[in-house]
Amino acid sequence: MPDTETKMSADTKPAEPKKKTKKEERSFEEALSRLTDIVTALEDGSAPLDRSLALYEEGIALVRFCTETLDRAEKQIKVLARTEDGTIAERDFQTE
C-alpha cells in the first residue's frame, strides 16, 4: 500500500506553471541587439550559405517581433494637446 500512497501524492501534485517561449521572454531591446548582430554577421559574408539562411530567417522573425512590439506601444501612447478653447485634451498618438 505505500506504493499506492506515493502514486496518489504524485498524481495530486500541483501542475507546474507554463514555461514561456523564447519569444515571450525576449525584450524589444534584446531582440534589436540580436538583430544588429545578425545584420553584422550577414554583412561580413564569412558564414556558409546554410548558416546565412538560418540567420536571415531568424532576422526576419526578429523584425516581425520588433515591428509588432512597436505597433503595440504606439497604440498605447496618448498625446496631450491643447484644444481650440484652450483646454487640454488627451488624444491617440498618430503617425503621419
C-alpha positions in Angstrom: 0.0 0.0 0.0 2.8 2.5 0.4 3.3 2.4 -3.4 -0.4 3.5 -3.8 0.0 6.4 -1.4 3.2 7.5 -3.2 1.4 7.3 -6.6 -1.6 9.2 -5.3 0.5 12.0 -3.9 2.4 12.3 -7.2 -0.9 12.4 -9.1 -2.3 15.2 -6.9 0.9 17.3 -7.2 0.1 20.8 -8.5 0.9 21.5 -12.1 4.0 23.5 -12.9 3.5 26.9 -14.4 3.6 27.1 -18.2 7.1 27.9 -19.3 7.5 30.9 -21.5 8.7 30.6 -25.1 11.8 32.4 -26.2 9.7 35.0 -28.0 7.7 35.7 -24.8 10.9 36.1 -22.7 12.8 38.3 -25.1 12.5 42.1 -24.7 12.4 44.5 -27.5 15.9 45.7 -26.7 17.3 42.1 -26.7 15.6 41.4 -30.0 17.0 44.6 -31.5 20.5 43.8 -30.2 20.3 40.3 -31.7 19.1 41.7 -35.0 22.0 44.0 -35.1 24.4 41.0 -34.5 22.7 39.1 -37.3 23.0 42.0 -39.8 26.7 42.4 -38.9 27.3 38.7 -39.4 25.4 38.7 -42.8 27.2 41.8 -44.0 30.5 40.1 -43.1 29.8 37.4 -45.6 32.0 34.8 -44.0 29.3 32.4 -42.9 28.5 29.4 -45.1 25.3 29.6 -47.1 23.2 27.3 -44.7 24.2 29.4 -41.7 23.5 32.6 -43.6 20.0 31.4 -44.4 19.3 30.4 -40.8 20.5 33.8 -39.7 18.3 35.5 -42.3 15.2 33.6 -41.2 16.0 34.4 -37.5 16.4 38.1 -38.5 13.0 38.1 -40.3 11.3 36.7 -37.2 13.0 39.4 -35.1 12.0 42.2 -37.4 8.4 40.9 -37.1 8.6 40.8 -33.3 10.1 44.3 -33.1 7.5 45.7 -35.5 4.6 44.1 -33.6 6.1 45.4 -30.3 6.4 48.9 -31.6 2.9 48.8 -33.1 1.5 47.8 -29.7 3.5 50.6 -27.9 2.3 53.1 -30.4 -1.3 52.2 -29.7 -0.7 52.8 -26.0 0.7 56.2 -26.4 -1.6 59.1 -25.6 -0.8 62.7 -26.5 -1.9 65.7 -24.5 -3.0 68.5 -26.8 -4.5 72.0 -26.3 -7.9 72.3 -27.9 -9.2 75.4 -29.7 -10.9 76.6 -26.5 -7.6 76.4 -24.6 -8.4 73.2 -22.5 -6.1 70.2 -22.5 -7.4 67.0 -24.1 -6.0 63.6 -24.5 -5.9 62.0 -27.9 -4.4 58.9 -29.5 -0.9 59.2 -31.0 -0.9 59.3 -34.8 2.0 59.0 -37.1 2.0 61.0 -40.3 
